[in-house]
Amino acid sequence: MGTTAKDKLLDASLSVIREQGFAATTVDDLCARAGVTKGAFFHHFDSKDALGVAAVEHWSRYAAALFEGEAYRQASDGLGRVRAYLALRKSLIRGDVSQFTCLAGTMVQEAYASHPAIRAACQACIFGHAGRLVDDFAAALNERGVRGDVTADSLAAHTQCVLQGAFILAKASGDGQVAIDSIEHLERYIELLFATPPRTRPKAHPSRTTAPPKRRSP
């Protein structure tokens, strides 16, 4: 990524905070990983909290660039793009847990009550990424004729809910497979939701659905 001291610190924050958590990460840890001095740190950031907000924003830009360039966007229909997105998310779950979990999800679990600026940055990051799926879900709902109280916004948010929860389970178990399993359950839900609605299916012939009349006793 970048080569300035600030860029090096932000890049280092993505790995160190996901490995250790925000509270356990010190300025010394960040400087050591970035290969810069504490003087350089405080030249760019007033505090570790300020670095935390900047780190979430840096992560958000990194994730946006990663997903924007992926082929899943090339699917011709909304449901196809959603399917490809979930397949991509599964493919990214590999290696150590800290390598595939979400920085914003990691930080907001620690900081939501004690660091309002970090919580706000995490909210913008997580819901901002969810928002990238809203148009695809809206297209899928329209294309498949799905009606009812389900909305594109709520589906996009639910997708993030499953992903963030899957990362928590992976951390708890130390095993990325549990996260993959969770995403596959989400895939099954999506397929059921967007199956051809009953109202559009052809009606069965009455003779096949109506029970024969009961015979009266003589």
N, C-alpha and C positions, 0 to 999 in steps of 0.2 A: 504494500500500500504506500503510504507517504514516507518521506525521509526526514522531515523536520522533527525536532524533539517532541513537539506537541503530537504530531502524527504517530510517532513511536510510542508515546504514552497511551494514546487512544487504542492503538493496535494491541498493545500489551494488556490493556484493561479487558479486552474481549475474552482473552484466555484466562488471565489470572482470576478475575471475578467469577467466571463460570467454574473454575476449579475449586476455589476457596470460599466463595460467597463474598458479599460486599463488606459485611462487618469484619470478617477475618482478614481482609486484604488491607495491607498497610501501604503508606506512601513509599516506604523503603522497598516493599515487594514490587510495586509498579515500576519504580526507578531501576531496580535490578533487572527486571525482565526487559525493560525498554532500553537499557544501557545508557541511561542519562543520569544527571545529578539531581539532587533534591532542589538545588537552586533553579535548575531548568523546570522542574515540576511547578514550583511556586511562581515562576515567571509567567506560566501559562494558566495556572489554576489557583484560585484563592484558598481552596480547601479540598479535602477528599470528596466532600459532598458535591462541589462544583465539578470535579472530575467525573463523579457518578452520573450527573445529568448529561454531561457531554458524551460520556461513554454510551449511554442509552441512545442518544441521537446519532452517534457514530454507528452503532449497531443497526439502527433503523435504516440508515443510508446503505450500509453494507448488504442487508437483507433485501432491500428494494432492488439494488443492482443485480443481486444474485438471481432473484426470481423474474425480473424483467427480461433477462436474456435467455431464459429457458424455453425449450420448444413447446412446453405445455400450452403456451399462449396461442399456438398455431392451430389448435383444434377448431373446426368449423362451427361447432355448436356449443352452447353454454354448458350442458351436461358433460360433453367431451372435455372441456377445459377443466371442469371441477374434478373429473376422474383423473386427468393427467396431473393436476396439482397434487392430489392425494398420493398418487403413485410416486411423484417426485419427493414428497415429504418422507415417504417410507425409504426411498433410496438414500436419503441423507442420514439415516440413522445407522451409523457404523462407527467403530472405534470406541474410545473412551466416552463415558456419558458426558463429560464436560465439553466434548468436541461437537456434539449435536444438539445440546439443550439451548434454550433461549436465554440470552443475557437479561432481557427485560423481565421475563418470567421469574428468573432467579432473583433479581434485585427487588421486584415488587413484593415478593413474599416476605422479605426482611424489612423493607423500608416503607411499606404502605402507611403505617401509623406514625412513624418517627421522622420521616423525611418527605414532607409534602411535595417538594420540588421534584424529587426523584420519582415519587408515585405518579405525579402528573406526566412526567416524561415517559414512564412505562405505559401509562394509559394511552398516550398518543401513539406510542410505538405499536402496542398490541392491537388496539382497535384500528389503527391506521393500516396495519397489515391485513386485518380482517376485511377492511373496506376494499381491498384489491379484489376480493371475491364477490362483492355485492353484484356487480354487473353480470358476472357469469351465472350466479344463482338466479338473478332476475330473468335472464335470457332462458335458463332452463325451466323455470316456473312457467313462463309464457309459452315456450315451445312444447312443453308436455301437458299444458292445460291444467296444471295443479292449482286448485283453489282451496280456500279455507283460511285459517288464521296464521298460516306459515308465511313468513316474509323473507325476502332476500337478506335483509340486514340481520335478522335473528339467526338465519342459517349460517351466515358468515361468522357471526359471533360464536355460535355453537361449535363451529369447526375449530376456532382458536381454543375454546374451552376444552375440547377433546385433546388437542395437541399439547396444551400446557399441562393438563392432567396426566397425559401420557409421559411427559418428561418427569413429573414428580414421581410416578411409579417406577420409572427407570432409575431415578436417583435412589429411591428407597430399596430397590432390589439389586441395583448394580448391574442390571441386564437390559440392554436395549430392545430385546425381543418383546418385552411386555408393552413397549411403546408401539412397536409394529402391530402387535395384536390389537391394540386400541384403535389404531387408524383403520385396520381392516374391519373392525366392527362398525366404524363410522362409514366406511365404504358400503357395507351391507345396508345400513340405514338409508344412505343416499339412494341406492338402487331400489329399495322398497318404496321410498317416498316418490320417486320419479317413474315408477312403473305406470303403465297405461291406466289412467283413472277408470274405475268401474263404469262411469257414465258414458265413456266413449267406446266401450266394448259392445259388439253386436249382441242383441238379445237372443237368448236361446229359444228354440222352437217351443211353443206352449206344450206340445205333446211330451216333451222331454223334461219339463219342469213341473207339470201339474199332475198331482196324484190322481189315480182313477177314482171315480165316484164310488162311494160305498153302496153296496147292494142293500136294499130294504128287506127286512124279514117279511115273508109272506103272511 
